[in-house]
Amino acid sequence: MLSVTREITFCYGHRLLNYDGKCRHLHGHNGRAVITLEAERLDDLGIVMDFSQLKKVVGGWIDATLDHRMLLHRDDPVVPFLRQQN
């Protein structure tokens, strides 16, 4: 089995509801997604997958969906307020 791995970093914010500690406050993290693809054989270019294509597809989704976003529980009381700010 052949494989290729790409790491993509992103930033996000969140908080923990019903938590009695510092993480109950809105705060940020640096996240990391590690993507490994496997193949039985290499393609015509001699690779499992082009890194730029992997970054475009997966990295594009991360950029559009997770990067610099607030990831909050749907029951978080701050959600309605934040939605009104758009």
A tleap script that builds the chain and sets N, CA, C and O, in Angstrom:
source leaprc.protein.ff14SB
mol = sequence {
  NMET LEU SER VAL THR ARG GLU ILE THR PHE
  CYS TYR GLY HIE ARG LEU LEU ASN TYR ASP
  GLY LYS CYS ARG HIE LEU HIE GLY HIE ASN
  GLY ARG ALA VAL ILE THR LEU GLU ALA GLU
  ARG LEU ASP ASP LEU GLY ILE VAL MET ASP
  PHE SER GLN LEU LYS LYS VAL VAL GLY GLY
  TRP ILE ASP ALA THR LEU ASP HIE ARG MET
  LEU LEU HIE ARG ASP ASP PRO VAL VAL PRO
  PHE LEU ARG GLN GLN CASN
}
set mol.1.N position { 0.849 -1.181 0.000 }
set mol.1.CA position { 0.000 0.000 0.000 }
set mol.1.C position { 0.893 1.241 0.000 }
set mol.1.O position { 1.851 1.328 0.768 }
set mol.2.N position { 0.575 2.179 -0.852 }
set mol.2.CA position { 1.293 3.447 -0.944 }
set mol.2.C position { 0.428 4.536 -0.331 }
set mol.2.O position { -0.799 4.463 -0.388 }
set mol.3.N position { 1.059 5.542 0.253 }
set mol.3.CA position { 0.268 6.595 0.886 }
set mol.3.C position { 0.947 7.950 0.732 }
set mol.3.O position { 2.151 8.045 0.493 }
set mol.4.N position { 0.143 8.983 0.877 }
set mol.4.CA position { 0.620 10.358 0.899 }
set mol.4.C position { -0.129 11.055 2.032 }
set mol.4.O position { -1.326 10.835 2.218 }
set mol.5.N position { 0.572 11.890 2.780 }
set mol.5.CA position { -0.033 12.590 3.908 }
set mol.5.C position { 0.200 14.079 3.756 }
set mol.5.O position { 1.291 14.516 3.389 }
set mol.6.N position { -0.828 14.846 4.040 }
set mol.6.CA position { -0.753 16.309 3.982 }
set mol.6.C position { -1.330 16.855 5.273 }
set mol.6.O position { -2.388 16.411 5.719 }
set mol.7.N position { -0.652 17.807 5.872 }
set mol.7.CA position { -1.128 18.456 7.084 }
set mol.7.C position { -1.596 19.864 6.723 }
set mol.7.O position { -0.888 20.610 6.047 }
set mol.8.N position { -2.791 20.214 7.180 }
set mol.8.CA position { -3.357 21.533 6.920 }
set mol.8.C position { -3.721 22.153 8.264 }
set mol.8.O position { -4.431 21.541 9.062 }
set mol.9.N position { -3.241 23.350 8.510 }
set mol.9.CA position { -3.521 24.025 9.775 }
set mol.9.C position { -4.590 25.094 9.573 }
set mol.9.O position { -4.747 25.641 8.482 }
set mol.10.N position { -5.312 25.374 10.638 }
set mol.10.CA position { -6.362 26.385 10.601 }
set mol.10.C position { -6.601 26.891 12.017 }
set mol.10.O position { -6.156 26.277 12.987 }
set mol.11.N position { -7.299 28.004 12.131 }
set mol.11.CA position { -7.618 28.603 13.425 }
set mol.11.C position { -9.129 28.607 13.615 }
set mol.11.O position { -9.885 28.766 12.657 }
set mol.12.N position { -9.557 28.431 14.852 }
set mol.12.CA position { -10.994 28.467 15.141 }
set mol.12.C position { -11.214 28.881 16.591 }
set mol.12.O position { -10.301 28.827 17.415 }
set mol.13.N position { -12.436 29.291 16.883 }
set mol.13.CA position { -12.797 29.642 18.241 }
set mol.13.C position { -13.942 28.772 18.727 }
set mol.13.O position { -14.705 28.226 17.929 }
set mol.14.N position { -14.055 28.649 20.035 }
set mol.14.CA position { -15.163 27.892 20.628 }
set mol.14.C position { -15.210 28.171 22.117 }
set mol.14.O position { -14.435 28.980 22.627 }
set mol.15.N position { -16.100 27.518 22.801 }
set mol.15.CA position { -16.138 27.497 24.257 }
set mol.15.C position { -16.884 26.248 24.688 }
set mol.15.O position { -17.607 25.639 23.899 }
set mol.16.N position { -16.704 25.872 25.943 }
set mol.16.CA position { -17.379 24.695 26.481 }
set mol.16.C position { -18.532 25.148 27.374 }
set mol.16.O position { -18.326 25.854 28.361 }
set mol.17.N position { -19.722 24.741 27.025 }
set mol.17.CA position { -20.895 25.061 27.833 }
set mol.17.C position { -20.900 24.201 29.094 }
set mol.17.O position { -20.395 23.079 29.104 }
set mol.18.N position { -21.480 24.752 30.148 }
set mol.18.CA position { -21.628 24.012 31.412 }
set mol.18.C position { -20.296 23.482 31.932 }
set mol.18.O position { -20.240 22.401 32.519 }
set mol.19.N position { -19.232 24.240 31.716 }
set mol.19.CA position { -17.891 23.850 32.152 }
set mol.19.C position { -17.416 24.860 33.186 }
set mol.19.O position { -17.529 26.066 32.970 }
set mol.20.N position { -16.893 24.386 34.296 }
set mol.20.CA position { -16.456 25.273 35.367 }
set mol.20.C position { -14.943 25.467 35.292 }
set mol.20.O position { -14.203 25.009 36.163 }
set mol.21.N position { -14.509 26.130 34.272 }
set mol.21.CA position { -13.084 26.400 34.081 }
set mol.21.C position { -12.917 27.471 33.021 }
set mol.21.O position { -13.902 27.990 32.496 }
set mol.22.N position { -11.659 27.807 32.702 }
set mol.22.CA position { -11.390 28.877 31.742 }
set mol.22.C position { -12.003 28.626 30.366 }
set mol.22.O position { -12.344 29.576 29.662 }
set mol.23.N position { -12.143 27.385 29.983 }
set mol.23.CA position { -12.649 27.062 28.642 }
set mol.23.C position { -14.140 27.364 28.474 }
set mol.23.O position { -14.689 27.158 27.392 }
set mol.24.N position { -14.796 27.847 29.521 }
set mol.24.CA position { -16.203 28.258 29.378 }
set mol.24.C position { -16.302 29.590 28.642 }
set mol.24.O position { -17.372 29.952 28.154 }
set mol.25.N position { -15.194 30.317 28.560 }
set mol.25.CA position { -15.159 31.597 27.852 }
set mol.25.C position { -14.805 31.363 26.380 }
set mol.25.O position { -14.102 30.411 26.041 }
set mol.26.N position { -15.304 32.248 25.515 }
set mol.26.CA position { -14.922 32.170 24.108 }
set mol.26.C position { -13.405 32.303 24.009 }
set mol.26.O position { -12.812 33.210 24.594 }
set mol.27.N position { -12.788 31.395 23.268 }
set mol.27.CA position { -11.340 31.417 23.088 }
set mol.27.C position { -10.983 30.713 21.789 }
set mol.27.O position { -11.831 30.070 21.171 }
set mol.28.N position { -9.745 30.835 21.382 }
set mol.28.CA position { -9.323 30.278 20.105 }
set mol.28.C position { -8.284 29.185 20.224 }
set mol.28.O position { -7.614 29.033 21.245 }
set mol.29.N position { -8.173 28.432 19.151 }
set mol.29.CA position { -7.191 27.351 19.032 }
set mol.29.C position { -6.598 27.351 17.634 }
set mol.29.O position { -7.182 27.884 16.691 }
set mol.30.N position { -5.452 26.755 17.525 }
set mol.30.CA position { -4.879 26.429 16.228 }
set mol.30.C position { -5.153 24.950 16.009 }
set mol.30.O position { -4.698 24.105 16.780 }
set mol.31.N position { -5.896 24.642 14.958 }
set mol.31.CA position { -6.241 23.256 14.665 }
set mol.31.C position { -5.348 22.703 13.572 }
set mol.31.O position { -4.653 23.437 12.869 }
set mol.32.N position { -5.391 21.401 13.454 }
set mol.32.CA position { -4.596 20.753 12.416 }
set mol.32.C position { -5.342 19.530 11.933 }
set mol.32.O position { -5.822 18.715 12.721 }
set mol.33.N position { -5.427 19.423 10.624 }
set mol.33.CA position { -6.025 18.240 9.999 }
set mol.33.C position { -4.906 17.486 9.300 }
set mol.33.O position { -4.164 18.055 8.499 }
set mol.34.N position { -4.794 16.217 9.608 }
set mol.34.CA position { -3.788 15.367 8.967 }
set mol.34.C position { -4.540 14.389 8.073 }
set mol.34.O position { -5.289 13.539 8.555 }
set mol.35.N position { -4.331 14.520 6.772 }
set mol.35.CA position { -5.056 13.717 5.791 }
set mol.35.C position { -4.087 12.740 5.155 }
set mol.35.O position { -3.066 13.144 4.598 }
set mol.36.N position { -4.404 11.454 5.235 }
set mol.36.CA position { -3.589 10.420 4.599 }
set mol.36.C position { -4.435 9.692 3.573 }
set mol.36.O position { -5.514 9.188 3.885 }
set mol.37.N position { -3.938 9.640 2.354 }
set mol.37.CA position { -4.596 8.912 1.274 }
set mol.37.C position { -3.746 7.701 0.929 }
set mol.37.O position { -2.518 7.782 0.902 }
set mol.38.N position { -4.399 6.584 0.665 }
set mol.38.CA position { -3.703 5.359 0.297 }
set mol.38.C position { -4.163 4.886 -1.072 }
set mol.38.O position { -5.303 5.108 -1.480 }
set mol.39.N position { -3.248 4.232 -1.767 }
set mol.39.CA position { -3.565 3.683 -3.084 }
set mol.39.C position { -2.807 2.371 -3.271 }
set mol.39.O position { -1.727 2.170 -2.717 }
set mol.40.N position { -3.396 1.499 -4.055 }
set mol.40.CA position { -2.744 0.224 -4.377 }
set mol.40.C position { -1.558 0.430 -5.311 }
set mol.40.O position { -0.568 -0.300 -5.259 }
set mol.41.N position { -1.685 1.462 -6.185 }
set mol.41.CA position { -0.595 1.741 -7.128 }
set mol.41.C position { -0.548 3.238 -7.414 }
set mol.41.O position { -1.497 3.964 -7.119 }
set mol.42.N position { 0.537 3.683 -7.978 }
set mol.42.CA position { 0.708 5.089 -8.329 }
set mol.42.C position { -0.035 5.403 -9.616 }
set mol.42.O position { -0.290 4.514 -10.427 }
set mol.43.N position { -0.381 6.675 -9.801 }
set mol.43.CA position { -1.071 7.074 -11.027 }
set mol.43.C position { -0.067 7.247 -12.173 }
set mol.43.O position { 1.104 6.895 -12.031 }
set mol.44.N position { -0.516 7.776 -13.280 }
set mol.44.CA position { 0.342 7.934 -14.457 }
set mol.44.C position { 1.502 8.891 -14.226 }
set mol.44.O position { 2.501 8.836 -14.943 }
set mol.45.N position { 1.381 9.772 -13.230 }
set mol.45.CA position { 2.470 10.698 -12.898 }
set mol.45.C position { 3.444 10.090 -11.896 }
set mol.45.O position { 4.470 10.691 -11.576 }
set mol.46.N position { 3.118 8.887 -11.400 }
set mol.46.CA position { 3.981 8.231 -10.422 }
set mol.46.C position { 3.756 8.703 -8.992 }
set mol.46.O position { 4.657 8.629 -8.155 }
set mol.47.N position { 2.542 9.192 -8.716 }
set mol.47.CA position { 2.204 9.676 -7.381 }
set mol.47.C position { 0.850 9.123 -6.941 }
set mol.47.O position { 0.048 8.682 -7.765 }
set mol.48.N position { 0.608 9.154 -5.632 }
set mol.48.CA position { -0.698 8.749 -5.111 }
set mol.48.C position { -1.719 9.826 -5.454 }
set mol.48.O position { -2.791 9.530 -5.982 }
set mol.49.N position { -1.376 11.090 -5.148 }
set mol.49.CA position { -2.223 12.235 -5.489 }
set mol.49.C position { -1.364 13.483 -5.452 }
set mol.49.O position { -0.452 13.595 -4.633 }
set mol.50.N position { -1.650 14.402 -6.322 }
set mol.50.CA position { -0.935 15.666 -6.372 }
set mol.50.C position { -1.247 16.469 -5.104 }
set mol.50.O position { -2.412 16.702 -4.783 }
set mol.51.N position { -0.185 16.895 -4.378 }
set mol.51.CA position { -0.374 17.675 -3.157 }
set mol.51.C position { -1.204 18.931 -3.407 }
set mol.51.O position { -2.025 19.302 -2.568 }
set mol.52.N position { -1.003 19.585 -4.539 }
set mol.52.CA position { -1.745 20.810 -4.809 }
set mol.52.C position { -3.236 20.526 -4.972 }
set mol.52.O position { -4.063 21.348 -4.578 }
set mol.53.N position { -3.592 19.382 -5.542 }
set mol.53.CA position { -5.003 19.000 -5.681 }
set mol.53.C position { -5.610 18.682 -4.317 }
set mol.53.O position { -6.746 19.062 -4.032 }
set mol.54.N position { -4.848 17.983 -3.478 }
set mol.54.CA position { -5.305 17.673 -2.121 }
set mol.54.C position { -5.527 18.964 -1.334 }
set mol.54.O position { -6.537 19.103 -0.645 }
set mol.55.N position { -4.597 19.898 -1.433 }
set mol.55.CA position { -4.730 21.188 -0.744 }
set mol.55.C position { -5.932 21.952 -1.290 }
set mol.55.O position { -6.669 22.576 -0.526 }
set mol.56.N position { -6.135 21.910 -2.605 }
set mol.56.CA position { -7.258 22.635 -3.210 }
set mol.56.C position { -8.593 22.085 -2.719 }
set mol.56.O position { -9.480 22.850 -2.341 }
set mol.57.N position { -8.738 20.769 -2.722 }
set mol.57.CA position { -10.016 20.151 -2.362 }
set mol.57.C position { -10.245 20.195 -0.851 }
set mol.57.O position { -11.225 20.780 -0.390 }
set mol.58.N position { -9.358 19.587 -0.089 }
set mol.58.CA position { -9.549 19.505 1.361 }
set mol.58.C position { -9.267 20.859 2.015 }
set mol.58.O position { -10.035 21.322 2.858 }
set mol.59.N position { -8.165 21.485 1.619 }
set mol.59.CA position { -7.830 22.795 2.174 }
set mol.59.C position { -8.885 23.833 1.849 }
set mol.59.O position { -9.183 24.698 2.673 }
set mol.60.N position { -9.453 23.754 0.653 }
set mol.60.CA position { -10.523 24.673 0.279 }
set mol.60.C position { -11.744 24.514 1.166 }
set mol.60.O position { -12.362 25.499 1.571 }
set mol.61.N position { -12.095 23.253 1.470 }
set mol.61.CA position { -13.235 22.998 2.355 }
set mol.61.C position { -12.938 23.515 3.766 }
set mol.61.O position { -13.797 24.137 4.390 }
set mol.62.N position { -11.744 23.263 4.263 }
set mol.62.CA position { -11.367 23.741 5.595 }
set mol.62.C position { -11.401 25.264 5.637 }
set mol.62.O position { -11.931 25.845 6.584 }
set mol.63.N position { -10.841 25.913 4.618 }
set mol.63.CA position { -10.852 27.380 4.568 }
set mol.63.C position { -12.274 27.929 4.566 }
set mol.63.O position { -12.561 28.915 5.244 }
set mol.64.N position { -13.157 27.299 3.812 }
set mol.64.CA position { -14.534 27.793 3.679 }
set mol.64.C position { -15.415 27.442 4.877 }
set mol.64.O position { -16.391 28.142 5.147 }
set mol.65.N position { -15.088 26.376 5.594 }
set mol.65.CA position { -15.972 25.850 6.622 }
set mol.65.C position { -15.476 26.044 8.054 }
set mol.65.O position { -16.274 26.314 8.951 }
set mol.66.N position { -14.167 25.908 8.275 }
set mol.66.CA position { -13.638 25.902 9.637 }
set mol.66.C position { -12.709 27.064 9.977 }
set mol.66.O position { -12.746 27.578 11.095 }
set mol.67.N position { -11.884 27.480 9.033 }
set mol.67.CA position { -10.830 28.453 9.340 }
set mol.67.C position { -11.403 29.797 9.774 }
set mol.67.O position { -12.265 30.367 9.106 }
set mol.68.N position { -10.911 30.285 10.897 }
set mol.68.CA position { -11.334 31.559 11.477 }
set mol.68.C position { -12.848 31.628 11.690 }
set mol.68.O position { -13.478 32.658 11.448 }
set mol.69.N position { -13.413 30.515 12.146 }
set mol.69.CA position { -14.849 30.434 12.456 }
set mol.69.C position { -15.028 30.156 13.940 }
set mol.69.O position { -14.126 29.655 14.612 }
set mol.70.N position { -16.213 30.492 14.432 }
set mol.70.CA position { -16.594 30.113 15.786 }
set mol.70.C position { -17.374 28.810 15.676 }
set mol.70.O position { -18.415 28.759 15.022 }
set mol.71.N position { -16.883 27.780 16.302 }
set mol.71.CA position { -17.532 26.471 16.284 }
set mol.71.C position { -18.246 26.300 17.625 }
set mol.71.O position { -17.645 25.907 18.625 }
set mol.72.N position { -19.536 26.605 17.616 }
set mol.72.CA position { -20.309 26.618 18.851 }
set mol.72.C position { -21.412 25.571 18.820 }
set mol.72.O position { -21.928 25.217 17.760 }
set mol.73.N position { -21.758 25.087 19.995 }
set mol.73.CA position { -22.886 24.171 20.139 }
set mol.73.C position { -24.153 24.913 19.755 }
set mol.73.O position { -24.299 26.093 20.072 }
set mol.74.N position { -25.059 24.245 19.087 }
set mol.74.CA position { -26.285 24.913 18.623 }
set mol.74.C position { -27.114 25.488 19.774 }
set mol.74.O position { -27.893 26.416 19.559 }
set mol.75.N position { -26.963 24.956 20.994 }
set mol.75.CA position { -27.703 25.469 22.149 }
set mol.75.C position { -26.974 26.587 22.890 }
set mol.75.O position { -27.465 27.069 23.911 }
set mol.76.N position { -25.824 27.002 22.398 }
set mol.76.CA position { -25.069 28.069 23.059 }
set mol.76.C position { -25.888 29.357 22.996 }
set mol.76.O position { -26.303 29.761 21.910 }
set mol.77.N position { -26.132 30.013 24.133 }
set mol.77.CA position { -26.958 31.226 24.129 }
set mol.77.C position { -26.350 32.391 23.343 }
set mol.77.O position { -27.069 33.345 23.047 }
set mol.78.N position { -25.094 32.361 23.001 }
set mol.78.CA position { -24.484 33.449 22.243 }
set mol.78.C position { -24.765 33.327 20.732 }
set mol.78.O position { -24.571 34.292 19.993 }
set mol.79.N position { -25.213 32.167 20.277 }
set mol.79.CA position { -25.447 31.944 18.842 }
set mol.79.C position { -26.452 32.942 18.251 }
set mol.79.O position { -26.146 33.548 17.224 }
set mol.80.N position { -27.625 33.141 18.842 }
set mol.80.CA position { -28.566 34.115 18.246 }
set mol.80.C position { -27.959 35.516 18.126 }
set mol.80.O position { -28.171 36.199 17.125 }
set mol.81.N position { -27.205 35.943 19.143 }
set mol.81.CA position { -26.577 37.259 19.098 }
set mol.81.C position { -25.576 37.336 17.943 }
set mol.81.O position { -25.577 38.306 17.184 }
set mol.82.N position { -24.738 36.335 17.812 }
set mol.82.CA position { -23.731 36.353 16.746 }
set mol.82.C position { -24.376 36.319 15.368 }
set mol.82.O position { -23.883 36.965 14.444 }
set mol.83.N position { -25.461 35.581 15.214 }
set mol.83.CA position { -26.159 35.533 13.917 }
set mol.83.C position { -26.712 36.900 13.535 }
set mol.83.O position { -26.757 37.231 12.350 }
set mol.84.N position { -27.128 37.689 14.497 }
set mol.84.CA position { -27.664 39.026 14.229 }
set mol.84.C position { -26.580 40.002 13.772 }
set mol.84.O position { -26.902 41.048 13.209 }
set mol.85.N position { -25.322 39.690 13.999 }
set mol.85.CA position { -24.232 40.598 13.673 }
set mol.85.C position { -23.838 40.566 12.207 }
set mol.85.O position { -23.056 41.413 11.775 }
set mol.86.N position { -24.348 39.627 11.426 }
set mol.86.CA position { -23.999 39.526 10.003 }
set mol.86.C position { -24.596 40.614 9.195 }
set mol.86.O position { -24.394 40.666 7.982 }
savepdb mol mol.pdb
quit
